[in-house]
Amino acid sequence: MFTTKALFFDLDGTLVDSLPDLAYAVDQMMLAMDLPAPGIGQVKHWIGNGAPVLIKRALNNALAAEPTDRQFSEAKRHFNRIYADNLVCSSVLYEGVRETLLQLKERNIPMVCITNKPGDFTSPLIQHLGIEPFFCMLLSGDSLAHKKPHPAPLLHAADFCGTPLPNCLMVGDSKNDVQAAKAAGCPVVAVDYGYNHGEKIALSLPDKTISHFTQLLDLIR
């Protein structure tokens, strides 16, 4: 059990299965550049460090080399346009997310969404899925000078909530979430159904691992 006075949530792979729309955007970006589309199975392993890193990983895979600045800029332009137009076509909340967030809200626990996703995509996505009202703050990948796995977003969120980090709880699906939490001195629970670059999240040694989002309710007092 965790004595939790504030909760921090990752977005992609934790609250939202956004893989289908991300994979579509990456595939269409690559085809627009006359490069092979990697497909959803490959894109799943590249998610978690923000859109620029996702784009670069796709280009590196196809080119077998570091993309030039011009190639990256062109790819980013295609990706931003395509993803913005297809942000919420197939993305859905994972089972139990809405019900769990509602119960946590009723316990009056402040909740912050901390994601590496750019803000231009984050706000429209959570608004469309109807979960924005649950959060007292939204920190995107471009909100601060640093993003996960740097501890800065968690430090900022804890300060905003007025809660010591040992009494906060980070919930995520990737090693970035675990590393950021450990660096900040914050307990961390990992879901094992997310993306995490194709690795088992247990290898990152979170304090607890769960397989269904509703299990979180049994861990918080």
C-alpha positions in Angstrom: 0.0 0.0 0.0 1.1 3.5 -0.7 0.2 6.6 1.4 -0.6 8.8 -1.6 -1.5 12.5 -1.4 -0.9 13.2 -5.1 -0.9 11.1 -8.3 1.1 11.5 -11.5 0.0 9.6 -14.6 1.8 8.9 -17.9 -0.5 9.1 -20.9 0.4 6.9 -23.9 0.5 3.2 -22.9 -0.9 3.9 -19.4 -4.2 5.8 -19.8 -4.6 5.7 -23.5 -3.9 3.1 -26.2 -2.8 5.6 -28.9 -0.6 3.2 -30.8 -3.0 2.8 -33.9 -3.1 6.5 -34.6 0.6 7.0 -34.0 1.5 4.1 -36.2 -0.7 5.4 -39.0 0.9 8.8 -38.8 4.4 7.3 -38.9 3.6 5.0 -41.8 2.0 7.8 -43.8 5.0 10.1 -43.0 7.4 7.5 -44.3 5.4 6.8 -47.5 5.3 10.6 -48.2 9.1 10.5 -48.2 9.2 7.5 -50.4 10.5 5.3 -47.6 9.1 2.0 -46.4 6.3 2.1 -43.8 7.5 0.3 -40.6 4.0 -0.9 -39.5 2.3 -0.9 -36.1 4.5 -3.7 -34.7 7.7 -1.8 -35.1 6.2 1.6 -34.1 5.1 0.2 -30.8 8.7 -0.3 -29.7 9.6 3.4 -30.6 6.9 5.1 -28.5 7.7 6.8 -25.2 10.3 9.6 -25.7 8.1 12.1 -27.6 7.4 12.7 -31.2 10.8 14.0 -32.3 12.5 10.8 -31.1 9.8 8.6 -32.6 10.3 10.3 -36.0 14.1 9.9 -35.7 13.8 6.3 -34.8 11.6 5.6 -37.9 14.1 7.4 -40.2 17.1 5.7 -38.6 15.4 2.3 -39.2 14.7 3.0 -42.9 17.9 4.8 -43.7 20.2 2.7 -41.6 21.9 6.0 -40.8 21.3 9.2 -39.0 18.9 11.4 -40.9 20.1 14.8 -42.2 18.6 17.9 -40.7 16.6 18.4 -43.9 15.3 14.9 -43.9 14.2 15.2 -40.2 12.5 18.6 -40.8 10.6 17.2 -43.8 9.6 14.1 -41.8 8.5 16.2 -38.8 6.4 18.4 -41.0 4.6 15.4 -42.5 4.1 13.7 -39.1 2.7 16.8 -37.4 0.2 17.3 -40.2 -0.9 13.7 -40.5 -1.1 13.0 -36.7 -3.0 16.2 -36.0 -5.6 15.1 -38.6 -5.8 11.5 -37.2 -5.2 12.1 -33.5 -8.4 10.5 -32.2 -9.4 8.1 -34.9 -8.6 4.9 -33.1 -7.1 6.0 -29.8 -9.1 4.8 -26.8 -8.8 4.7 -23.0 -7.7 1.4 -21.6 -10.3 -0.6 -19.7 -11.0 0.7 -16.3 -9.3 4.0 -16.7 -12.3 6.3 -16.6 -13.9 4.5 -13.6 -10.6 4.5 -11.7 -9.9 8.2 -12.3 -13.4 9.0 -11.2 -13.0 7.1 -7.9 -9.7 8.7 -7.3 -11.2 12.1 -7.9 -13.9 11.4 -5.4 -11.1 10.7 -2.8 -9.9 14.3 -3.5 -6.5 13.2 -4.6 -4.8 15.8 -6.9 -3.9 14.2 -10.2 -1.3 15.4 -12.8 -0.8 14.0 -16.3 2.9 13.9 -17.1 3.7 12.9 -20.7 6.5 13.2 -23.2 3.9 13.8 -25.9 4.0 17.4 -27.4 1.4 19.7 -25.9 -0.2 20.4 -29.3 -1.3 16.7 -29.4 -1.8 16.1 -25.6 -4.5 18.6 -24.9 -6.8 17.7 -27.8 -6.4 14.0 -27.1 -7.4 14.1 -23.4 -10.2 16.6 -24.2 -11.6 14.2 -26.8 -11.4 11.3 -24.5 -13.1 13.2 -21.7 -10.5 12.9 -19.0 -9.1 16.4 -18.9 -11.4 17.4 -15.9 -9.7 14.8 -13.7 -6.3 16.6 -13.8 -5.3 19.7 -11.9 -2.2 20.0 -14.2 -1.0 18.8 -17.6 2.7 18.6 -18.2 3.6 17.7 -21.8 7.0 16.9 -23.3 7.5 20.6 -24.2 6.1 22.1 -21.0 9.5 22.3 -19.2 13.1 22.4 -20.2 13.4 18.6 -19.4 11.1 15.7 -19.8 11.1 12.1 -18.5 13.3 10.3 -17.6 14.6 13.5 -16.1 12.9 14.1 -12.7 12.0 17.7 -13.4 8.4 17.1 -14.4 7.7 15.2 -11.2 9.5 17.8 -9.1 7.4 20.5 -10.7 4.2 18.5 -10.2 4.9 17.8 -6.6 5.6 21.5 -5.9 2.4 22.5 -7.7 0.4 20.0 -5.5 2.3 21.0 -2.4 3.0 17.4 -1.6 6.4 15.8 -0.6 7.5 13.4 -3.3 7.6 10.4 -1.0 3.8 11.0 -0.6 3.2 11.2 -4.4 2.8 8.2 -6.7 3.9 7.9 -10.4 1.9 5.5 -12.6 3.4 4.7 -16.0 4.2 2.0 -18.5 7.8 2.6 -19.4 11.3 2.7 -18.0 11.2 6.5 -18.6 8.5 6.7 -15.9 10.3 4.4 -13.5 13.7 6.2 -14.0 12.1 9.6 -13.6 10.3 8.5 -10.4 13.3 7.0 -8.8 15.5 10.0 -9.6 12.8 12.2 -8.0 12.5 10.0 -4.9 8.9 9.2 -5.8 7.2 5.7 -5.5 6.2 4.3 -8.9 3.6 1.7 -10.0 4.0 0.3 -13.6 1.3 -1.2 -15.8 2.5 -4.2 -17.8 0.2 -3.7 -20.7 1.9 -0.7 -22.2 4.6 -0.2 -24.8 8.0 0.2 -23.0 10.1 -0.3 -26.2 9.2 -4.0 -26.3 10.8 -4.7 -22.9 9.1 -6.2 -19.8 8.5 -3.3 -17.4 9.4 -5.5 -14.4 13.1 -5.3 -15.6 13.0 -1.6 -14.7 12.2 -2.5 -11.0 9.1 -0.4 -10.3 7.8 -0.6 -6.7 4.7 -2.4 -7.9 3.5 -3.8 -11.2 -0.2 -4.1 -12.1 -2.0 -5.7 -15.1 -5.3 -3.8 -15.0 -5.7 -0.2 -14.2 -8.4 -0.7 -11.6 -5.9 -2.6 -9.4 -4.4 0.8 -8.6 -7.3 1.5 -6.3 -6.3 -1.3 -4.0 -2.8 0.1 -3.6 -3.6 3.6 -2.4 -4.6 4.6 1.1 
